[in-house]
Amino acid sequence: MIIELIKSKVPPGTIIPKPQSKKVYPVTGWKHNRQGKEVLEYSIPTKSGTGKQQKKTIFSEVFEAAYEALCSKRDITKDWLANTFPKVNAAGGCNFTTLGGIFEILNLVERAGRGVYRRLSL
């Protein structure tokens, strides 16, 4: 359910809100990775300043688990991501803020501090 909502409300080109960053992080779209898993792909600016953007992905199952956590708890945290999906967390801090930013676009959460997104209402 949450994946269909994201697909309908967050089309390619949507800018993902990021705390404390003035750089642009656009959604590229939904793809299937080499293992056949569905992922949301987004672009991140390179640190080299070349203007080229790198691509990062988040598995659909991460969004589903995060949504379930929001339904049963009041918030999702960076610690929740690290414990639930250690490889996703290890891939970089921007995955957590992307997850929260997508939920912000859907008006499901608000950023409640560093490493915390709090549920608004479901």
KOLGU-4560 file (N, C-alpha, C; in nm, 3 decimals, padded with zeros to 5 digits):
<recs>
<n_xx: 00.081 n_yy: -00.119 n_zz: 00.000 ca_xx: 00.000 ca_yy: 00.000 ca_zz: 00.000 c_xx: 00.086 c_yy: 00.126 c_zz: 00.000 mol: A seq: 1 type: MET>
<n_xx: 00.185 n_yy: 00.133 n_zz: 00.087 ca_xx: 00.266 ca_yy: 00.255 ca_zz: 00.095 c_xx: 00.345 c_yy: 00.277 c_zz: -00.033 mol: A seq: 2 type: ILE>
<n_xx: 00.386 n_yy: 00.168 n_zz: -00.099 ca_xx: 00.463 ca_yy: 00.182 ca_zz: -00.222 c_xx: 00.377 c_yy: 00.244 c_zz: -00.331 mol: A seq: 3 type: ILE>
<n_xx: 00.253 n_yy: 00.202 n_zz: -00.341 ca_xx: 00.163 ca_yy: 00.260 ca_zz: -00.442 c_xx: 00.139 c_yy: 00.408 c_zz: -00.414 mol: A seq: 4 type: GLU>
<n_xx: 00.127 n_yy: 00.445 n_zz: -00.286 ca_xx: 00.109 ca_yy: 00.585 ca_zz: -00.250 c_xx: 00.232 c_yy: 00.666 c_zz: -00.288 mol: A seq: 5 type: LEU>
<n_xx: 00.350 n_yy: 00.614 n_zz: -00.259 ca_xx: 00.473 ca_yy: 00.684 ca_zz: -00.296 c_xx: 00.481 c_yy: 00.700 c_zz: -00.448 mol: A seq: 6 type: ILE>
<n_xx: 00.452 n_yy: 00.593 n_zz: -00.519 ca_xx: 00.459 ca_yy: 00.600 ca_zz: -00.666 c_xx: 00.363 c_yy: 00.705 c_zz: -00.722 mol: A seq: 7 type: LYS>
<n_xx: 00.247 n_yy: 00.719 n_zz: -00.661 ca_xx: 00.148 ca_yy: 00.814 ca_zz: -00.713 c_xx: 00.176 c_yy: 00.959 c_zz: -00.671 mol: A seq: 8 type: SER>
<n_xx: 00.238 n_yy: 00.979 n_zz: -00.555 ca_xx: 00.257 ca_yy: 01.114 ca_zz: -00.502 c_xx: 00.399 c_yy: 01.167 c_zz: -00.515 mol: A seq: 9 type: LYS>
<n_xx: 00.494 n_yy: 01.079 n_zz: -00.549 ca_xx: 00.635 ca_yy: 01.118 ca_zz: -00.556 c_xx: 00.691 c_yy: 01.073 c_zz: -00.691 mol: A seq: 10 type: VAL>
<n_xx: 00.655 n_yy: 01.144 n_zz: -00.799 ca_xx: 00.700 ca_yy: 01.103 ca_zz: -00.931 c_xx: 00.847 c_yy: 01.137 c_zz: -00.954 mol: A seq: 11 type: PRO>
<n_xx: 00.907 n_yy: 01.079 n_zz: -01.058 ca_xx: 01.044 ca_yy: 01.116 ca_zz: -01.093 c_xx: 01.056 c_yy: 01.268 c_zz: -01.108 mol: A seq: 12 type: PRO>
<n_xx: 01.167 n_yy: 01.320 n_zz: -01.059 ca_xx: 01.190 ca_yy: 01.464 ca_zz: -01.061 c_xx: 01.156 c_yy: 01.533 c_zz: -00.931 mol: A seq: 13 type: GLY>
<n_xx: 01.078 n_yy: 01.467 n_zz: -00.845 ca_xx: 01.044 ca_yy: 01.524 ca_zz: -00.715 c_xx: 01.172 c_yy: 01.542 c_zz: -00.634 mol: A seq: 14 type: THR>
<n_xx: 01.187 n_yy: 01.659 n_zz: -00.573 ca_xx: 01.304 ca_yy: 01.688 ca_zz: -00.490 c_xx: 01.277 c_yy: 01.638 c_zz: -00.348 mol: A seq: 15 type: ILE>
<n_xx: 01.367 n_yy: 01.557 n_zz: -00.298 ca_xx: 01.354 ca_yy: 01.501 ca_zz: -00.163 c_xx: 01.404 c_yy: 01.604 c_zz: -00.063 mol: A seq: 16 type: ILE>
<n_xx: 01.320 n_yy: 01.643 n_zz: 00.033 ca_xx: 01.367 ca_yy: 01.737 ca_zz: 00.134 c_xx: 01.475 c_yy: 01.674 c_zz: 00.222 mol: A seq: 17 type: PRO>
<n_xx: 01.581 n_yy: 01.748 n_zz: 00.241 ca_xx: 01.693 ca_yy: 01.701 ca_zz: 00.323 c_xx: 01.724 c_yy: 01.806 c_zz: 00.429 mol: A seq: 18 type: LYS>
<n_xx: 01.734 n_yy: 01.764 n_zz: 00.555 ca_xx: 01.770 ca_yy: 01.860 ca_zz: 00.659 c_xx: 01.916 c_yy: 01.904 c_zz: 00.642 mol: A seq: 19 type: PRO>
<n_xx: 01.940 n_yy: 02.028 n_zz: 00.663 ca_xx: 02.076 ca_yy: 02.083 ca_zz: 00.665 c_xx: 02.152 c_yy: 02.063 c_zz: 00.534 mol: A seq: 20 type: GLN>
<n_xx: 02.082 n_yy: 02.060 n_zz: 00.421 ca_xx: 02.151 ca_yy: 02.052 ca_zz: 00.292 c_xx: 02.083 c_yy: 02.144 c_zz: 00.194 mol: A seq: 21 type: SER>
<n_xx: 02.161 n_yy: 02.218 n_zz: 00.121 ca_xx: 02.108 ca_yy: 02.306 ca_zz: 00.018 c_xx: 02.119 c_yy: 02.241 c_zz: -00.120 mol: A seq: 22 type: LYS>
<n_xx: 02.173 n_yy: 02.120 n_zz: -00.124 ca_xx: 02.189 ca_yy: 02.049 ca_zz: -00.251 c_xx: 02.057 c_yy: 01.982 c_zz: -00.291 mol: A seq: 23 type: LYS>
<n_xx: 02.048 n_yy: 01.946 n_zz: -00.417 ca_xx: 01.925 ca_yy: 01.889 ca_zz: -00.473 c_xx: 01.938 c_yy: 01.737 c_zz: -00.484 mol: A seq: 24 type: VAL>
<n_xx: 01.836 n_yy: 01.667 n_zz: -00.433 ca_xx: 01.830 ca_yy: 01.521 ca_zz: -00.435 c_xx: 01.700 c_yy: 01.478 c_zz: -00.504 mol: A seq: 25 type: TYR>
<n_xx: 01.700 n_yy: 01.465 n_zz: -00.637 ca_xx: 01.576 ca_yy: 01.429 ca_zz: -00.706 c_xx: 01.551 c_yy: 01.278 c_zz: -00.713 mol: A seq: 26 type: PRO>
<n_xx: 01.424 n_yy: 01.243 n_zz: -00.709 ca_xx: 01.383 ca_yy: 01.104 ca_zz: -00.732 c_xx: 01.404 c_yy: 01.075 c_zz: -00.880 mol: A seq: 27 type: VAL>
<n_xx: 01.467 n_yy: 00.962 n_zz: -00.909 ca_xx: 01.488 ca_yy: 00.919 ca_zz: -01.047 c_xx: 01.371 c_yy: 00.831 c_zz: -01.091 mol: A seq: 28 type: THR>
<n_xx: 01.326 n_yy: 00.743 n_zz: -01.003 ca_xx: 01.213 ca_yy: 00.655 ca_zz: -01.034 c_xx: 01.227 c_yy: 00.521 c_zz: -00.966 mol: A seq: 29 type: GLY>
<n_xx: 01.136 n_yy: 00.432 n_zz: -00.997 ca_xx: 01.137 ca_yy: 00.296 ca_zz: -00.944 c_xx: 01.202 c_yy: 00.204 c_zz: -01.045 mol: A seq: 30 type: TRP>
<n_xx: 01.286 n_yy: 00.114 n_zz: -00.996 ca_xx: 01.358 ca_yy: 00.020 ca_zz: -01.082 c_xx: 01.363 c_yy: -00.116 c_zz: -01.011 mol: A seq: 31 type: LYS>
<n_xx: 01.414 n_yy: -00.215 n_zz: -01.082 ca_xx: 01.444 ca_yy: -00.344 ca_zz: -01.022 c_xx: 01.595 c_yy: -00.361 c_zz: -01.025 mol: A seq: 32 type: HIS>
<n_xx: 01.653 n_yy: -00.395 n_zz: -00.911 ca_xx: 01.799 ca_yy: -00.412 ca_zz: -00.906 c_xx: 01.839 c_yy: -00.547 c_zz: -00.965 mol: A seq: 33 type: ASN>
<n_xx: 01.965 n_yy: -00.578 n_zz: -00.958 ca_xx: 02.016 ca_yy: -00.703 ca_zz: -01.017 c_xx: 01.954 c_yy: -00.828 c_zz: -00.957 mol: A seq: 34 type: ARG>
<n_xx: 01.912 n_yy: -00.818 n_zz: -00.833 ca_xx: 01.848 ca_yy: -00.933 ca_zz: -00.767 c_xx: 01.698 c_yy: -00.937 c_zz: -00.793 mol: A seq: 35 type: GLN>
<n_xx: 01.647 n_yy: -00.841 n_zz: -00.871 ca_xx: 01.505 ca_yy: -00.838 ca_zz: -00.903 c_xx: 01.419 c_yy: -00.769 c_zz: -00.800 mol: A seq: 36 type: GLY>
<n_xx: 01.482 n_yy: -00.708 n_zz: -00.698 ca_xx: 01.406 ca_yy: -00.638 ca_zz: -00.595 c_xx: 01.372 c_yy: -00.496 c_zz: -00.642 mol: A seq: 37 type: LYS>
<n_xx: 01.251 n_yy: -00.451 n_zz: -00.607 ca_xx: 01.209 ca_yy: -00.317 ca_zz: -00.644 c_xx: 01.276 c_yy: -00.214 c_zz: -00.553 mol: A seq: 38 type: GLU>
<n_xx: 01.329 n_yy: -00.109 n_zz: -00.615 ca_xx: 01.400 ca_yy: -00.005 ca_zz: -00.540 c_xx: 01.357 c_yy: 00.133 c_zz: -00.590 mol: A seq: 39 type: VAL>
<n_xx: 01.358 n_yy: 00.229 n_zz: -00.500 ca_xx: 01.344 ca_yy: 00.370 ca_zz: -00.537 c_xx: 01.484 c_yy: 00.421 c_zz: -00.563 mol: A seq: 40 type: LEU>
<n_xx: 01.504 n_yy: 00.479 n_zz: -00.680 ca_xx: 01.635 ca_yy: 00.534 ca_zz: -00.714 c_xx: 01.628 c_yy: 00.686 c_zz: -00.705 mol: A seq: 41 type: GLU>
<n_xx: 01.734 n_yy: 00.745 n_zz: -00.649 ca_xx: 01.742 ca_yy: 00.890 ca_zz: -00.641 c_xx: 01.886 c_yy: 00.932 c_zz: -00.669 mol: A seq: 42 type: TYR>
<n_xx: 01.902 n_yy: 01.058 n_zz: -00.703 ca_xx: 02.034 ca_yy: 01.111 ca_zz: -00.736 c_xx: 02.089 c_yy: 01.190 c_zz: -00.619 mol: A seq: 43 type: SER>
<n_xx: 02.222 n_yy: 01.180 n_zz: -00.603 ca_xx: 02.289 ca_yy: 01.261 ca_zz: -00.502 c_xx: 02.403 c_yy: 01.337 c_zz: -00.570 mol: A seq: 44 type: ILE>
<n_xx: 02.429 n_yy: 01.459 n_zz: -00.527 ca_xx: 02.540 ca_yy: 01.534 ca_zz: -00.586 c_xx: 02.673 c_yy: 01.470 c_zz: -00.549 mol: A seq: 45 type: PRO>
<n_xx: 02.768 n_yy: 01.477 n_zz: -00.638 ca_xx: 02.901 ca_yy: 01.425 ca_zz: -00.607 c_xx: 02.974 c_yy: 01.524 c_zz: -00.520 mol: A seq: 46 type: THR>
<n_xx: 03.067 n_yy: 01.473 n_zz: -00.444 ca_xx: 03.147 ca_yy: 01.560 ca_zz: -00.358 c_xx: 03.255 c_yy: 01.633 c_zz: -00.436 mol: A seq: 47 type: LYS>
<n_xx: 03.285 n_yy: 01.583 n_zz: -00.555 ca_xx: 03.394 ca_yy: 01.641 ca_zz: -00.633 c_xx: 03.355 c_yy: 01.773 c_zz: -00.698 mol: A seq: 48 type: SER>
<n_xx: 03.226 n_yy: 01.802 n_zz: -00.703 ca_xx: 03.182 ca_yy: 01.927 ca_zz: -00.762 c_xx: 03.182 c_yy: 01.925 c_zz: -00.914 mol: A seq: 49 type: GLY>
<n_xx: 03.184 n_yy: 01.807 n_zz: -00.974 ca_xx: 03.187 ca_yy: 01.796 ca_zz: -01.120 c_xx: 03.051 c_yy: 01.824 c_zz: -01.182 mol: A seq: 50 type: THR>
<n_xx: 02.948 n_yy: 01.827 n_zz: -01.101 ca_xx: 02.813 ca_yy: 01.848 ca_zz: -01.152 c_xx: 02.741 c_yy: 01.719 c_zz: -01.184 mol: A seq: 51 type: GLY>
<n_xx: 02.814 n_yy: 01.611 n_zz: -01.199 ca_xx: 02.751 ca_yy: 01.481 ca_zz: -01.223 c_xx: 02.686 c_yy: 01.433 c_zz: -01.094 mol: A seq: 52 type: LYS>
<n_xx: 02.582 n_yy: 01.355 n_zz: -01.111 ca_xx: 02.514 ca_yy: 01.303 ca_zz: -00.993 c_xx: 02.528 c_yy: 01.152 c_zz: -00.989 mol: A seq: 53 type: GLN>
<n_xx: 02.545 n_yy: 01.100 n_zz: -00.868 ca_xx: 02.550 ca_yy: 00.956 ca_zz: -00.848 c_xx: 02.409 c_yy: 00.908 c_zz: -00.816 mol: A seq: 54 type: GLN>
<n_xx: 02.384 n_yy: 00.781 n_zz: -00.835 ca_xx: 02.254 ca_yy: 00.721 ca_zz: -00.806 c_xx: 02.264 c_yy: 00.636 c_zz: -00.680 mol: A seq: 55 type: LYS>
<n_xx: 02.160 n_yy: 00.645 n_zz: -00.598 ca_xx: 02.147 ca_yy: 00.560 ca_zz: -00.479 c_xx: 02.009 c_yy: 00.499 c_zz: -00.482 mol: A seq: 56 type: LYS>
<n_xx: 01.992 n_yy: 00.389 n_zz: -00.411 ca_xx: 01.863 ca_yy: 00.322 ca_zz: -00.408 c_xx: 01.824 c_yy: 00.282 c_zz: -00.266 mol: A seq: 57 type: THR>
<n_xx: 01.693 n_yy: 00.270 n_zz: -00.247 ca_xx: 01.637 ca_yy: 00.216 ca_zz: -00.122 c_xx: 01.534 c_yy: 00.111 c_zz: -00.161 mol: A seq: 58 type: ILE>
<n_xx: 01.543 n_yy: -00.008 n_zz: -00.101 ca_xx: 01.449 ca_yy: -00.116 ca_zz: -00.129 c_xx: 01.307 c_yy: -00.079 c_zz: -00.088 mol: A seq: 59 type: PHE>
<n_xx: 01.210 n_yy: -00.126 n_zz: -00.165 ca_xx: 01.070 ca_yy: -00.102 ca_zz: -00.129 c_xx: 01.038 c_yy: -00.160 c_zz: 00.008 mol: A seq: 60 type: SER>
<n_xx: 01.101 n_yy: -00.271 n_zz: 00.044 ca_xx: 01.074 ca_yy: -00.333 ca_zz: 00.174 c_xx: 01.114 c_yy: -00.242 c_zz: 00.290 mol: A seq: 61 type: GLU>
<n_xx: 01.210 n_yy: -00.153 n_zz: 00.268 ca_xx: 01.249 ca_yy: -00.058 ca_zz: 00.374 c_xx: 01.136 c_yy: 00.041 c_zz: 00.398 mol: A seq: 62 type: VAL>
<n_xx: 01.076 n_yy: 00.091 n_zz: 00.288 ca_xx: 00.962 ca_yy: 00.183 ca_zz: 00.303 c_xx: 00.845 c_yy: 00.113 c_zz: 00.371 mol: A seq: 63 type: PHE>
<n_xx: 00.820 n_yy: -00.012 n_zz: 00.334 ca_xx: 00.709 ca_yy: -00.087 ca_zz: 00.394 c_xx: 00.732 c_yy: -00.108 c_zz: 00.543 mol: A seq: 64 type: GLU>
<n_xx: 00.852 n_yy: -00.148 n_zz: 00.581 ca_xx: 00.882 ca_yy: -00.170 ca_zz: 00.723 c_xx: 00.877 c_yy: -00.039 c_zz: 00.802 mol: A seq: 65 type: ALA>
<n_xx: 00.926 n_yy: 00.067 n_zz: 00.742 ca_xx: 00.923 ca_yy: 00.198 ca_zz: 00.809 c_xx: 00.779 c_yy: 00.243 c_zz: 00.830 mol: A seq: 66 type: ALA>
<n_xx: 00.695 n_yy: 00.222 n_zz: 00.730 ca_xx: 00.554 ca_yy: 00.259 ca_zz: 00.743 c_xx: 00.487 c_yy: 00.178 c_zz: 00.854 mol: A seq: 67 type: TYR>
<n_xx: 00.516 n_yy: 00.048 n_zz: 00.858 ca_xx: 00.461 ca_yy: -00.036 ca_zz: 00.965 c_xx: 00.508 c_yy: 00.013 c_zz: 01.102 mol: A seq: 68 type: GLU>
<n_xx: 00.635 n_yy: 00.052 n_zz: 01.110 ca_xx: 00.688 ca_yy: 00.104 ca_zz: 01.237 c_xx: 00.617 c_yy: 00.233 c_zz: 01.276 mol: A seq: 69 type: ALA>
<n_xx: 00.591 n_yy: 00.318 n_zz: 01.178 ca_xx: 00.519 ca_yy: 00.443 ca_zz: 01.207 c_xx: 00.377 c_yy: 00.416 c_zz: 01.254 mol: A seq: 70 type: LEU>
<n_xx: 00.314 n_yy: 00.313 n_zz: 01.198 ca_xx: 00.177 ca_yy: 00.278 ca_zz: 01.239 c_xx: 00.172 c_yy: 00.225 c_zz: 01.382 mol: A seq: 71 type: CYS>
<n_xx: 00.276 n_yy: 00.153 n_zz: 01.422 ca_xx: 00.276 ca_yy: 00.092 ca_zz: 01.555 c_xx: 00.349 c_yy: 00.176 c_zz: 01.661 mol: A seq: 72 type: SER>
<n_xx: 00.436 n_yy: 00.264 n_zz: 01.616 ca_xx: 00.511 ca_yy: 00.349 ca_zz: 01.709 c_xx: 00.487 c_yy: 00.495 c_zz: 01.671 mol: A seq: 73 type: LYS>
<n_xx: 00.548 n_yy: 00.581 n_zz: 01.743 ca_xx: 00.530 ca_yy: 00.723 ca_zz: 01.716 c_xx: 00.631 c_yy: 00.777 c_zz: 01.616 mol: A seq: 74 type: ARG>
<n_xx: 00.745 n_yy: 00.709 n_zz: 01.603 ca_xx: 00.849 ca_yy: 00.764 ca_zz: 01.516 c_xx: 00.938 c_yy: 00.655 c_zz: 01.458 mol: A seq: 75 type: ASP>
<n_xx: 01.020 n_yy: 00.696 n_zz: 01.362 ca_xx: 01.128 ca_yy: 00.612 ca_zz: 01.314 c_xx: 01.257 c_yy: 00.688 c_zz: 01.340 mol: A seq: 76 type: ILE>
<n_xx: 01.359 n_yy: 00.613 n_zz: 01.373 ca_xx: 01.486 ca_yy: 00.676 ca_zz: 01.408 c_xx: 01.600 c_yy: 00.615 c_zz: 01.327 mol: A seq: 77 type: THR>
<n_xx: 01.711 n_yy: 00.685 n_zz: 01.328 ca_xx: 01.831 ca_yy: 00.634 ca_zz: 01.263 c_xx: 01.872 c_yy: 00.502 c_zz: 01.328 mol: A seq: 78 type: LYS>
<n_xx: 01.856 n_yy: 00.491 n_zz: 01.458 ca_xx: 01.886 ca_yy: 00.365 ca_zz: 01.529 c_xx: 01.794 c_yy: 00.253 c_zz: 01.482 mol: A seq: 79 type: ASP>
<n_xx: 01.665 n_yy: 00.284 n_zz: 01.458 ca_xx: 01.573 ca_yy: 00.183 ca_zz: 01.406 c_xx: 01.624 c_yy: 00.130 c_zz: 01.272 mol: A seq: 80 type: TRP>
<n_xx: 01.665 n_yy: 00.222 n_zz: 01.183 ca_xx: 01.716 ca_yy: 00.180 ca_zz: 01.052 c_xx: 01.842 c_yy: 00.096 c_zz: 01.068 mol: A seq: 81 type: LEU>
<n_xx: 01.933 n_yy: 00.138 n_zz: 01.156 ca_xx: 02.059 ca_yy: 00.065 ca_zz: 01.178 c_xx: 02.033 c_yy: -00.077 c_zz: 01.230 mol: A seq: 82 type: ALA>
<n_xx: 01.934 n_yy: -00.092 n_zz: 01.317 ca_xx: 01.903 ca_yy: -00.224 ca_zz: 01.373 c_xx: 01.822 c_yy: -00.311 c_zz: 01.279 mol: A seq: 83 type: ASN>
<n_xx: 01.733 n_yy: -00.250 n_zz: 01.202 ca_xx: 01.642 ca_yy: -00.325 ca_zz: 01.116 c_xx: 01.704 c_yy: -00.356 c_zz: 00.980 mol: A seq: 84 type: THR>
<n_xx: 01.777 n_yy: -00.260 n_zz: 00.925 ca_xx: 01.839 ca_yy: -00.275 ca_zz: 00.794 c_xx: 01.984 c_yy: -00.226 c_zz: 00.800 mol: A seq: 85 type: PHE>
<n_xx: 02.072 n_yy: -00.301 n_zz: 00.864 ca_xx: 02.209 ca_yy: -00.254 ca_zz: 00.883 c_xx: 02.283 c_yy: -00.223 c_zz: 00.753 mol: A seq: 86 type: PRO>
<n_xx: 02.259 n_yy: -00.298 n_zz: 00.648 ca_xx: 02.328 ca_yy: -00.271 ca_zz: 00.521 c_xx: 02.280 c_yy: -00.141 c_zz: 00.458 mol: A seq: 87 type: LYS>
<n_xx: 02.152 n_yy: -00.115 n_zz: 00.467 ca_xx: 02.097 ca_yy: 00.012 ca_zz: 00.414 c_xx: 02.155 c_yy: 00.128 c_zz: 00.494 mol: A seq: 88 type: VAL>
<n_xx: 02.161 n_yy: 00.113 n_zz: 00.624 ca_xx: 02.216 ca_yy: 00.218 ca_zz: 00.709 c_xx: 02.364 c_yy: 00.240 c_zz: 00.680 mol: A seq: 89 type: ASN>
<n_xx: 02.437 n_yy: 00.131 n_zz: 00.660 ca_xx: 02.582 ca_yy: 00.141 ca_zz: 00.635 c_xx: 02.612 c_yy: 00.205 c_zz: 00.500 mol: A seq: 90 type: ALA>
<n_xx: 02.516 n_yy: 00.204 n_zz: 00.409 ca_xx: 02.537 ca_yy: 00.261 ca_zz: 00.276 c_xx: 02.542 c_yy: 00.414 c_zz: 00.279 mol: A seq: 91 type: ALA>
<n_xx: 02.509 n_yy: 00.474 n_zz: 00.393 ca_xx: 02.521 ca_yy: 00.619 ca_zz: 00.406 c_xx: 02.402 c_yy: 00.681 c_zz: 00.476 mol: A seq: 92 type: GLY>
<n_xx: 02.430 n_yy: 00.791 n_zz: 00.545 ca_xx: 02.327 ca_yy: 00.862 ca_zz: 00.622 c_xx: 02.217 c_yy: 00.919 c_zz: 00.536 mol: A seq: 93 type: GLY>
<n_xx: 02.246 n_yy: 00.940 n_zz: 00.409 ca_xx: 02.143 ca_yy: 01.001 ca_zz: 00.324 c_xx: 02.026 c_yy: 00.905 c_zz: 00.301 mol: A seq: 94 type: CYS>
<n_xx: 02.044 n_yy: 00.775 n_zz: 00.320 ca_xx: 01.931 ca_yy: 00.683 ca_zz: 00.305 c_xx: 01.824 c_yy: 00.709 c_zz: 00.411 mol: A seq: 95 type: ASN>
<n_xx: 01.866 n_yy: 00.738 n_zz: 00.534 ca_xx: 01.767 ca_yy: 00.766 ca_zz: 00.638 c_xx: 01.693 c_yy: 00.896 c_zz: 00.611 mol: A seq: 96 type: PHE>
<n_xx: 01.766 n_yy: 01.000 n_zz: 00.571 ca_xx: 01.698 ca_yy: 01.127 ca_zz: 00.544 c_xx: 01.615 c_yy: 01.120 c_zz: 00.417 mol: A seq: 97 type: THR>
<n_xx: 01.650 n_yy: 01.032 n_zz: 00.325 ca_xx: 01.566 ca_yy: 01.011 ca_zz: 00.207 c_xx: 01.436 c_yy: 00.943 c_zz: 00.247 mol: A seq: 98 type: THR>
<n_xx: 01.445 n_yy: 00.841 n_zz: 00.329 ca_xx: 01.327 ca_yy: 00.772 ca_zz: 00.381 c_xx: 01.234 c_yy: 00.872 c_zz: 00.450 mol: A seq: 99 type: LEU>
<n_xx: 01.291 n_yy: 00.949 n_zz: 00.543 ca_xx: 01.211 ca_yy: 01.050 ca_zz: 00.613 c_xx: 01.159 c_yy: 01.157 c_zz: 00.519 mol: A seq: 100 type: GLY>
<n_xx: 01.241 n_yy: 01.200 n_zz: 00.425 ca_xx: 01.198 ca_yy: 01.303 ca_zz: 00.330 c_xx: 01.082 c_yy: 01.259 c_zz: 00.243 mol: A seq: 101 type: GLY>
<n_xx: 01.083 n_yy: 01.134 n_zz: 00.199 ca_xx: 00.971 ca_yy: 01.081 ca_zz: 00.120 c_xx: 00.844 c_yy: 01.081 c_zz: 00.205 mol: A seq: 102 type: ILE>
<n_xx: 00.855 n_yy: 01.039 n_zz: 00.331 ca_xx: 00.738 ca_yy: 01.041 ca_zz: 00.419 c_xx: 00.694 c_yy: 01.184 c_zz: 00.451 mol: A seq: 103 type: PHE>
<n_xx: 00.787 n_yy: 01.279 n_zz: 00.453 ca_xx: 00.749 ca_yy: 01.419 ca_zz: 00.471 c_xx: 00.665 c_yy: 01.468 c_zz: 00.352 mol: A seq: 104 type: GLU>
<n_xx: 00.707 n_yy: 01.432 n_zz: 00.232 ca_xx: 00.632 ca_yy: 01.471 ca_zz: 00.112 c_xx: 00.488 c_yy: 01.420 c_zz: 00.122 mol: A seq: 105 type: ILE>
<n_xx: 00.471 n_yy: 01.301 n_zz: 00.177 ca_xx: 00.338 ca_yy: 01.241 ca_zz: 00.192 c_xx: 00.262 c_yy: 01.295 c_zz: 00.313 mol: A seq: 106 type: LEU>
<n_xx: 00.322 n_yy: 01.388 n_zz: 00.387 ca_xx: 00.264 ca_yy: 01.445 ca_zz: 00.509 c_xx: 00.235 c_yy: 01.341 c_zz: 00.616 mol: A seq: 107 type: ASN>
<n_xx: 00.322 n_yy: 01.240 n_zz: 00.623 ca_xx: 00.308 ca_yy: 01.138 ca_zz: 00.726 c_xx: 00.393 c_yy: 01.165 c_zz: 00.848 mol: A seq: 108 type: LEU>
<n_xx: 00.504 n_yy: 01.238 n_zz: 00.829 ca_xx: 00.598 ca_yy: 01.264 ca_zz: 00.939 c_xx: 00.648 c_yy: 01.407 c_zz: 00.933 mol: A seq: 109 type: VAL>
<n_xx: 00.711 n_yy: 01.444 n_zz: 01.042 ca_xx: 00.789 ca_yy: 01.567 ca_zz: 01.046 c_xx: 00.921 c_yy: 01.534 c_zz: 01.113 mol: A seq: 110 type: GLU>
<n_xx: 01.023 n_yy: 01.607 n_zz: 01.076 ca_xx: 01.153 ca_yy: 01.585 ca_zz: 01.139 c_xx: 01.146 c_yy: 01.639 c_zz: 01.280 mol: A seq: 111 type: ARG>
<n_xx: 01.179 n_yy: 01.554 n_zz: 01.377 ca_xx: 01.167 ca_yy: 01.592 ca_zz: 01.518 c_xx: 01.302 c_yy: 01.607 c_zz: 01.585 mol: A seq: 112 type: ALA>
<n_xx: 01.407 n_yy: 01.617 n_zz: 01.506 ca_xx: 01.542 ca_yy: 01.629 ca_zz: 01.558 c_xx: 01.636 c_yy: 01.542 c_zz: 01.479 mol: A seq: 113 type: GLY>
<n_xx: 01.760 n_yy: 01.551 n_zz: 01.511 ca_xx: 01.861 ca_yy: 01.472 ca_zz: 01.438 c_xx: 01.833 c_yy: 01.322 c_zz: 01.455 mol: A seq: 114 type: ARG>
<n_xx: 01.814 n_yy: 01.254 n_zz: 01.342 ca_xx: 01.792 ca_yy: 01.110 ca_zz: 01.345 c_xx: 01.654 c_yy: 01.066 c_zz: 01.388 mol: A seq: 115 type: GLY>
<n_xx: 01.555 n_yy: 01.158 n_zz: 01.384 ca_xx: 01.418 ca_yy: 01.122 ca_zz: 01.428 c_xx: 01.316 c_yy: 01.185 c_zz: 01.334 mol: A seq: 116 type: VAL>
<n_xx: 01.225 n_yy: 01.101 n_zz: 01.284 ca_xx: 01.107 ca_yy: 01.150 ca_zz: 01.211 c_xx: 00.984 c_yy: 01.101 c_zz: 01.288 mol: A seq: 117 type: TYR>
<n_xx: 00.898 n_yy: 01.195 n_zz: 01.325 ca_xx: 00.782 ca_yy: 01.165 ca_zz: 01.409 c_xx: 00.655 c_yy: 01.164 c_zz: 01.325 mol: A seq: 118 type: ARG>
<n_xx: 00.571 n_yy: 01.068 n_zz: 01.351 ca_xx: 00.443 ca_yy: 01.052 ca_zz: 01.282 c_xx: 00.353 c_yy: 01.172 c_zz: 01.308 mol: A seq: 119 type: ARG>
<n_xx: 00.288 n_yy: 01.222 n_zz: 01.203 ca_xx: 00.190 ca_yy: 01.328 ca_zz: 01.220 c_xx: 00.053 c_yy: 01.266 c_zz: 01.250 mol: A seq: 120 type: LEU>
<n_xx: -00.005 n_yy: 01.199 n_zz: 01.154 ca_xx: -00.129 ca_yy: 01.125 ca_zz: 01.175 c_xx: -00.148 c_yy: 01.030 c_zz: 01.059 mol: A seq: 121 type: SER>
<n_xx: -00.202 n_yy: 00.914 n_zz: 01.086 ca_xx: -00.222 ca_yy: 00.813 ca_zz: 00.982 c_xx: -00.368 c_yy: 00.778 c_zz: 00.968 mol: A seq: 122 type: LEU>
</recs>
